[in-house]
C-alpha cells in the first residue's frame, strides 16, 4: 500500500479513472454487440440507426483514453464496412 501522501493520492486517482474507463468500455462494447446482433438478424436499417451512436461513444472513449484512437477507428470502420455489404 502507498505510504507517501502523493502516492496515496495517485492510488485513489487510479481507482477512479479505472472505474470510469470500465464504464466507457462497457458502453461501447454493448452498442457494438447490439449493432452486430442487428446485422446478423438481418435488420440493417436498425443497425444503420445505431451506427452514429456507436461512433459517438467510441470517439468519446478514445478522446478520454479509455481505448486507443486507432482501436476506435478500426471498430467504426469495420462496422460501417459490414453495413455496406
C-alpha positions in Angstrom: 0.0 0.0 0.0 1.1 3.5 -0.7 2.8 5.4 2.2 3.6 8.9 0.9 0.8 11.4 0.6 1.3 11.9 -3.1 1.3 8.1 -3.8 -1.9 7.7 -1.7 -3.5 10.4 -3.9 -2.3 8.8 -7.1 -3.6 5.4 -6.0 -7.1 7.0 -5.3 -7.0 8.7 -8.7 -6.1 5.5 -10.4 -9.1 3.7 -8.9 -11.4 6.5 -10.0 -10.0 6.6 -13.5 -10.1 2.8 -13.8 -13.8 2.7 -12.9 -14.6 5.5 -15.4 -12.8 3.6 -18.1 -14.6 0.4 -17.3 -18.0 2.1 -17.7 -17.0 3.7 -21.0 -15.6 0.4 -22.4 -18.7 -1.4 -21.3 -21.0 1.1 -23.1 -19.0 0.8 -26.3 -18.9 -3.0 -26.2 -22.6 -3.2 -25.6 -23.6 -0.9 -28.5 -21.2 -2.7 -30.9 -22.8 -6.0 -29.8 -26.2 -4.6 -30.5 -25.2 -3.5 -34.0 -23.6 -6.9 -34.8 -26.7 -8.6 -33.5 -29.0 -6.5 -35.7 -26.8 -7.2 -38.7 -26.9 -11.0 -38.1 -30.6 -10.8 -37.6 -31.0 -9.1 -41.0 -32.2 -5.8 -39.6 -29.8 -3.5 -41.5 -32.0 -0.4 -41.1 -31.9 -0.7 -37.3 -28.2 -1.2 -37.4 -27.7 1.9 -39.5 -29.7 3.9 -36.9 -27.4 2.7 -34.1 -24.2 3.3 -36.0 -23.9 7.1 -35.3 -24.5 6.4 -31.6 -21.7 3.8 -31.7 -19.4 6.2 -33.5 -20.0 8.9 -30.9 -19.4 6.6 -27.9 -16.2 5.2 -29.4 -14.9 8.7 -30.2 -15.6 9.8 -26.6 -13.9 6.7 -25.2 -10.9 7.3 -27.4 -10.8 11.0 -26.5 -10.6 10.2 -22.8 -8.0 7.4 -23.4 -10.3 4.6 -22.3 -9.5 2.9 -25.6 -6.9 3.9 -28.2 -7.9 6.2 -31.1 -6.7 3.5 -33.6 -8.9 0.9 -31.9 -11.9 3.1 -32.0 -11.3 4.0 -35.6 -10.9 0.3 -36.6 -14.1 -0.7 -34.9 -16.1 2.0 -36.6 -14.6 1.2 -39.9 -15.4 -2.5 -39.7 -19.0 -1.8 -38.6 -19.5 0.6 -41.5 -17.9 -1.8 -43.9 -20.3 -4.6 -42.8 -23.3 -2.4 -43.2 -22.4 -1.5 -46.7 -22.2 -5.2 -47.8 
